Amino acid sequence: MHPIAKKIDTKIFHIVGETADALQCACYTVGGYVRDLFLNRHSKDIDFVTVGSGIELAEAVAKSLGRGTKLNVFRNFGTAQVKRRDVELEFVGARKESYRADSRKPIVENGTLEEDLSRRDFTINAMALQVNSSSFGTLIDLFDGLEDLNRQIIRTPLDPDVTFSDDPLRMMRAIRFATQLEFEIFPETFAAITRNAERIKIISRERVMDELMKIMASHRPSIGWTLLAQCGLLKLIFPELDAMRGIEVVNGRGHKDNFAHTLEVLDKVAANSDSVWLRWAALMHDIAKPVTKRWDEKIGWTFHNHNFIGSRMVPRIFRDMKLPLNEKMKYVAKLVELHMRPIALVEEGVTDSAVRRLINDAGEDLEDLMTLCEADITSKNQEKVRRFLDNFALVRKKIIDLNERDEIRNFQPPVDGNEIMKTFGLTGSPVIGEIKQAIKDAILDGVIRNDYAEAREMMLQLGAEKGLSPVTNI
C-alpha cells in the first residue's frame, strides 16, 4: 500500500472496492483525482476505471449506497455517474482509442488498464490507485507521473506528436495545467505543441474558450498567455492579442512591448481581484494599440484613441472567441473605453467636474475601473509610479467626497423627459433630450446642485431660450 492510500481510506472508496470484488473486476481511482491527492488539492469529483463494465459497476455501487443516491447512465459513451450528497463518482470501463486525422473524437474499444492510462493526456494524470480489498491503495504509475509531479513537469505518456495530433485540445490543456499548477512543460512536449499548433483549427471555439477561461482564473494568467504566444497557438486563437507582441524602432526610438505590458497589468489585476471579467478587461485594455500605432516626427510613437477603438473591437472579439454577448461583453467594452480617464485626471488635475463625470460614466463599475487603472502603471521609473499612485489616491478620496455630497453615482437629472414634455406641451421633439442633457451636464460640471428646484428652474430658463412657454403647472 502506498502512503497516499491513507487519503482514500474512507467509506466511499471501500464500498466501491468491495462492490468491484463482488463483481470480480479490478477497479481503480484514476486521473486528476489521484494527481490532486498528491498536491493536497480537494476534489468532490472522483473518477473510477474498471477492467470490465463501468456501467454495471456504477449500478451496483448505487444500489450499495442506498437511499439518496442518484444514478445517471450514458450508454452511448459507456459511462455512468453516481451522485451521493455533494460527491460525484464517474465510472467507465478501461478503454483504448484510435483517431482519424480530421477529428478529435476517438474510436473507442475495450482495453487493458495499461492501454487506458497510456491514452491519457499527461503523465501526472495517468496514475491510478487500486480500491479492491486485496490490493487497496496500490499505486499504478506506469509513466513516472509521480516523479513528474515532484519535478513539476507537464509531459505526455506517449509520443507527444501523436498525442497532440490525435486530440489537439490537449495542447491547450498542457498550457492550462502549466498555468494552474505553475509547472513547466517538458521541452520535447512543448516542441510538439509548436509543431502541431495548426491542428487547433479542428477544435471548436467553445472548447478552446473553456481552457482560456481556466487560464484566466489562475493565480498568474500571464504564464498561459506567454506559452500560447511562444508555441504559435496565440496567433491562431487570438490574433489581435498576438499582434501586440514586439517593439518597433524608428530613429532610435521604440515603444514599449504592449504584449508584455498587458500581461504585467493582467497579473497585477489578478493579484487584486478574482473577477475573471475584470481580468479580460485588463487583457484587452490596449487591444487597439497595433491598429492605432503611428510615428510622429515631433512626439514619437502615438496610439491616439486606442481606448475608444479598442472598445468597439470588443464585441467582435467576443463573438469570434465565443465569449458571452451579454452584460459581460458590455462591461469589458466599458472598462476598455474608460481606462484612460483616471490617468487623464491625474495628468491634467483632479477637478470636481471631471471626477463627477467619471463617477457618472463608470457607475457601479468605478471600483473595478480604478483597480485596472492602478494596475496599468507599469513604468520602471519607481518615482513616476509612486507619483501616479499618490495621485490616484487623491482621485479616490475626491470620488468618495463628491459621491457622498452630490449623490452622483448612476444618477438621473431630477427633472426627467416626461416633466419637460408636460411643462412645454412637447411630444417627440429633440428639444426634450437637449434640455435634459444640458441639465445633467450642468450638475456634473457643478453649475447647479443635484437638486429638483435648481434643475426645474434651469429647465424653465432653457425652455425660454428656445422660445418655449410653460403650458401647465406641475
Steps between C-alpha positions, in 0.01 A plus 500: 500500500632841403505764780257713296242223553419648840318779316258253339452290812138612521162333483422597141820350358458177697140466379614538138785252555281240671235536229769445234618193693147360491492548121849349473646802317805713571418863581715810536454867579690685230602824333460845644368375833818301566716793384319733738546261792876545463458877462275520807222648287146402589256373239145369529512338156653152507574299186509121504622261230412134507628221284147403405170686473504842659122521475446167675733603782330840535156337523625266773672783693182712484303207641757452781486868594122482534251782547595849394725373222441607140617298200545637149594259221646610165493180297616664178825591675526193722510716813286555807484753780404441862410803715491476877443827683773732370726225364497388135645164396571436132537143376636374169648179369868495403531614138738538213454761230590573138448824308424628150704792369200732462345450844594496868219252569661161555393155394466330840544130578530299819858489623735417782588729790838571337329597172258721692773683690718540190221680311484773768632845428787541748702277729378683810145404397590138416537360852254261667430374851338159528196476729442122501527364853801274442706777335341810653721805458747348253640775276516427126745747344609366162633829360682656799218745569597532866855593405366760256278638776804536723700660217199721415501387138219469244584208269300259282504125574562411135642676191384864541460548124249214493330622818447854370421405141235253620336748738624858448300625800772337709735777391272751671471272802879477529524878515205523736654249744837678477319822594280362776774293665787732401682200352734495202413324176764239414712630209414214262133539588507876439683453171223262391238763585686746278517246215131413529358847573306516171301194609313723749283607205295177525404583860181695562540854629283407798747231614795734453318766700437256786876464537564874467249573775687261732826672409343837579377375838853389598726672750731636225315497166805647322668158512241355265489793259880506477511128418221540242705771330825303511356184342303676223150425630426862592504629142248229410254547788541872585680679214418848633694427819787337311530818289601691815829312532834663431656843476535718192786750488514819287790745523626316803172534689293193581166463674450258789411138424124532538452125540746481789343811655152350467602178675657700782174694542302175487701340779474814714122499457488126577692562822227741610182349359349157432265650240574317176326776298715771655795284395364486143471879506864518609600267216317714244557848638765580236371262232474780240857622535626302197235656274540854639881505514649797314843663484507876545830672427441755776369285787593142405263205523129570550194281556227764472147387594612141562257483792197596288598281205585214737155528656343461156718194432378317810161378363662348190770331708240362740298368206801342330625337820153381610503714812155605628333780302326644805564734791847347546597620152359846568690514829833417332436748217412769755820454700711493184344831392536667841842371605678822394267731692646471852851533357393816315363635829837442666688670218266798451392568856224353712208740453161443659320505164733242343461267798121542492498393136722201577269393784197529274652328197657211691197448724513181705822394321704792635697293753592243233607783268727645766650155567576465127648849474725455801625172352565683172787699656793275409788743451849389606539850644391435858473871578253539212300200624490641854388841373220352290377275780502791746290700253265204453453500878398866469251408226355226721458743790327755278272227363388412853451865600306597186288188492395545862426869448342501156363144463642480148541125451246376241297816549226631271417872484230599750291624205424219256378494142136452594500818711665698219232379254212582733642840596539623141234287329755316287477156337792326332717811465883486509478804727396268785828311491699819454351659813541183704865460395574867569364463854705183552816671372439798727478272804813306402690823438392645835301787342191395698451252782336159458178655627144500359430869552822612331455251216139614439605864498766422242245306292274804485793724409615267222145475369469877486828521306352262246179700472290261712242601760355281779152375415419346837598525863637191668 
